[in-house]
Amino acid sequence: MPRLFFATDIHGSDICWRKFLNAGKFYEADVLVLGGDMTGKALVPILALPEGGFKATLLQQEFFLPDEGAVADMERRVKSRGYYPFRVTAEELAEFEADPAKVDAFFHQQMLDVVEQWMALADERLDGSGLRCYVCPGNDDAMEVDEVVCRARHVELAEGRVVELGDGFQMISTGWSNITPWKTYREASEEDLAVKIEQMVGQLGAKPNMAHTVFNFHCPPYGSNLDEAPEIDDDLNVKEAGRSLVPVGSTAVRDAILRHQPVLTLHGHIHEGKGTARLGKTLAINAGSLYEQGVLQGAVVDLDKRRGVRSYLLTTG
Amino acid sequence: MSSSTLFLRKATGLVRSWSVFDAFVYAFFSINLITLGLYIFSQMYYLEGGLLTTAVVSGIIILTQVVVYAGLIAVMPRAGGDYVWQSRILGGGIGFVLAVTGWWFILWLWTPLYSDMLRHEFFVPLLGILGMQGAADYFAWNPNAWFIVSVIMIGYITVIIALGMRSYARVQKVCFWVGLAGLAIVFLFLLFGSHDAFRAGLDARAPEMFGSGAAGGSVYEATLAAGEEAGAVLPMTGGSLAAVFLAMPYIVFFNLWPNWGATLYGEVKGADDFKRNMLGMGGALVATTVLAVVFFLLINKTITWDFYTNANGAYWNYRWGFTDQAPPLNFWPYPAMLTMFLTSSRIVQFVVILAMSMWFFGWAGTIFLSSTRVIFAAAFDRVLPEAVATVHPRTRTPIWAMVLMVVPGLIVSILYVWDIANFQSLTLMSTLVIAITYLGSTISAIILPYTKKEMYEASPIAKYKILGLPLISVAGVIFLAFLLFLLYQWLIDPNGLYGIGLTNTSSMVFMLAMYGIALVIYVFARYYRRSRGVSLDMLYKEIPAE
């Protein structure tokens, strides 16, 4: 009876990744699954001051960092929130400001470097643990992230393929989402997303046992309450101070779930959408995300050959 | 000199900003001057602390609550409010018991209170204006009519929830502007009307529209006499400091709710969001207090404070059964309706009262929306069955959550409307239980910087300190002291002012029953989940990072 721990959308949070790696032992899980969106969204410059020391601004608070210890501590805090700290001089910072392409390239490299570090940490921590760990990058993750994950010894890339969870349970995964206003790395029209999903379902065999199949799709099903996000206007301003919630999930995901009725589906993408829903016989879970607070939201699911999902719990670890 | 402090890439969820005004509207409706305010002011006729002074002083104290909640939102945004904050900081059992009693069970009691306001601010005045005197009287006094209004109101709220938050936010915005326009007209009438015109209008139109009157005399004079007999003494200003404080356990029924919409905002936001929350919630509290002060002054100018207080005294003295003598003004002295006696135009009266009712319709959805959230959060935590969090596949209405609100709400309405087991004495219980919930969140806020040090240090409020102490803790201690004062007055009630204390058996039984049910649900859920191989302890335990 495999116990699965699922978390998602940790967005570069160092502390959340460390917690994820420890979650197997903590929750006595057999399989770790990380849904999409591993990479961070912000770079935080730590500016070297001509008179000595550094300064940085985190959450609109300016900090003077007099020595190496203070800088290291600030870097740790920045990483915990999922942002990437980097030390710069005033001249270098001016170059970044003047050249958006340079920022993009640097950002890209930072993302890959951190994922590389994370994979190294995973290899170290999971070695000898017997845990299987699957990662499926999401729409906010650059395509090159896959290659970095593939190089890890104890982490497996789950995108677009069938993986074994144990006891006859299988899982198919995709980090692709429907179109968002942010034009991120892995977005597809609903039609294309439906094709991708059906290709994966095809890999399950001619007569797949859906009672033993898990769909790990980053994007939640449309209109399931797991996809309620604050409504935004064309300029990306939140309407009604965040009180107007609208469904933004994928109809392709919803249709696939209703058509195939897997025993369990795992989602993320909409951080506010933590919860569960039943779509026919399927239990759908969005673990949500509080990565900025260093809190790892997740789901512990006990799979049972006879009963499908024996029990589950949404955690705040 | 370079100035960039943050570089962002295009990524899901990165929003630019949100409108402080939109947050203000929601909080402004939650501390609702026209519904909650006028309703509770009218019941305070026997207190000796100046109402204006009490509104201002309590408003200033409640600003500390705004700091506490804006701080909690800044440290743990998108977490779902009191339930999640308390369960993560104080523990799952405490969080569940305090949150479900304060945000779910006690809202059953608010059902008849909301519908009482609806009938007095909408049905009764409009029916009177339309010349349907008998129907107006029926809705004003008959418990069957009150219950019918409860059912209508629940139907309206169900539709609002079925329409979803997006539609409700739009409805609320329209109601805000129309309601404000209605209030502006009322203010203008009071500003430019004279006391003599009011008195003449009342004496002429109240009997004609509502059948009001005293045997052969003036409604105005008879009301003053009935009010004096009822012991109406509430001053507008003045009163000793002690009297002002003793009026606060009553007035907080109106102004303890600026935090009602404490909820979610975007990512990569910092101190600015804290300030915006402060502005939204605090601004609403200040604006509402200012409007209340203006309303009091205008009432005093044209209606006169003396008449207003005596009319309230005469009404509630009869309604609470302290006298068999029906009040000469035979409907709840709704200040907007009293103001409309200044005009003979039924059309103007109708339009203004209808506009003023938007204060109700823009606000009423809050009663079940907040409960639905807590019910969902508890279901996701597996403390409640999964089924209660299900939504209708087409309408996306949270059917079972609504059932859990509506059915007990109707049962409590029956008890309240027909005053079974002295239920009508429990009005302030509606506030007491939520205050206890706030107590839990306030204690959470006070200890947060020390028990969740890392999370607090990483938050945008870490820099705000007073004498080296975290602002959230300092504000929390002040607000905690205020809550403890309120709870002492309500529960011990040394001056016998509030009627819900230890001497009121119904009150105590109701309260203990609510806390008892919550505790039983939690203990049962723990036991049941453990038997299924899941420990609820896992919910809140933090995974070690190293």
Interface residues (C-beta under 8 A of the other chain):
Chain A: H11 I15 R18 K19 N22 A23 F26 Y27 D37 K41 A42 L43 V44 P45 L47 A56 T57 L58 L59 Q60 Q61 E62 R77 S80 R81 Y83 A90 L93 A94 F96 E97 V103 D104 F107 N139 D140 S177 T180 W182 K183 T184 G223 N225 A229 P230 E231 I232 D235 L236 N237 V238 K239 E240 A241 G242 R243 S244 L245 V246 P247 H269 H271 E272 K274 G275 T276 A277 R278 L290 E292 Q293 G294 V295 L296 V300 D302 R310 S311 Y312 L313 L314 T315 T316 G317
Chain B: M1 S2 S4 T5 L6 F7 L8 R9 K10 A11 T12 G13 L14 V15 R16 S17 W18 S19 V20 D22 A23 Y26 V75 M76 P77 R78 A79 V84 R88 G164 M165 R166 Y168 A169 R170 K173 G261 T263 L264 Y265 G266 E267 V268 K269 G270 A271 D272 G280 F376 A379 F380 D381 R382 E386 A389 T390 V391 P393 R396 E454 M455 E457 A458 S459 P460 A462 K463 R529 R532 G533 V534 L536 M538 L539 Y540 K541 E542 I543 P544 A545 E546
